[in-house]
Structure formats: C-alpha cells, structure tokens
Amino acid sequence: MNLIVLDLSSNFIEGDLSKLPPNIRFLSINKLHGTIPSTFAKGCALKNLNLNSNHLEGPLTPSITNCKGLQVLDVGNNMVNDSFPYWIKALSELQVLVLRSSKFHGPITAPTSSRSLPK
C-alpha cells in the first residue's frame, strides 16, 4: 500500500522543510522553516500543496508546474518573498491559490487569454 495523503497540519512540528521526505506536502500550521523546495520532479503527482502558516521563506519555484494535477497551492502566512508567480497559468487543474500574508510584491500579471486560469 502506498501512502497517498499524510496530513500533519495543526501540530507543533518544527524543523527544516528540506529534511522531510519529498512526498509529504500537507503541513499547514506548524513551525517549519527554511525554503520551499526549489525542484519538483517531472511527473509530480501532488494535488494539494498546503504549507500555510509556517516560517518558510525565499521564492516559489516554477518547477511546481511539474505537478500537472495540482489543484490546491497554499503558501499563505509565511515569509515567501517573491513576485506574483506568472507561471501559475501552466497549472490547468489549479482551483485554489492562497498567497496571502506573505511578502509577495510587484504587479499581478494579467492572464493573456480567458483560458489562462480555467478553474
């Protein structure tokens, strides 16, 4: 049996996100620190990446688009310092995007067509 979902949210887990196994990505409301991984493998099967309310910093990586089936991306309430992720339009299944209460800056790039963010 393969682990599909591991929800460790709302605990007191502390540590560096880079030290955790790569398939664990539902870690909201903990005390994780460090940066969001800079590389997501091609064929990544994540559907929900919820890192809300931690102490994560640095930029988001465009390699998140390797997770073609990603439906939820929540990096709110962190210290992520980046401009609006214009590359997000490549995530055709994305339904929820949470960036609030972080250090995003600059203009929000308008979609180039009405089909850029279909969901």
Secondary structure, 3 states (H helix, E strand, C coil): CCCCCCCCCCCCCEEEHHHCCCCCCECCCCEEEEECCCCCCCCCCCCEEECCCCEEEECCCHHHHHCCCCCEEECCCCEEEEECCHHHHHCCCCCEEECCCCEEECCCCCCCCCCCCCC
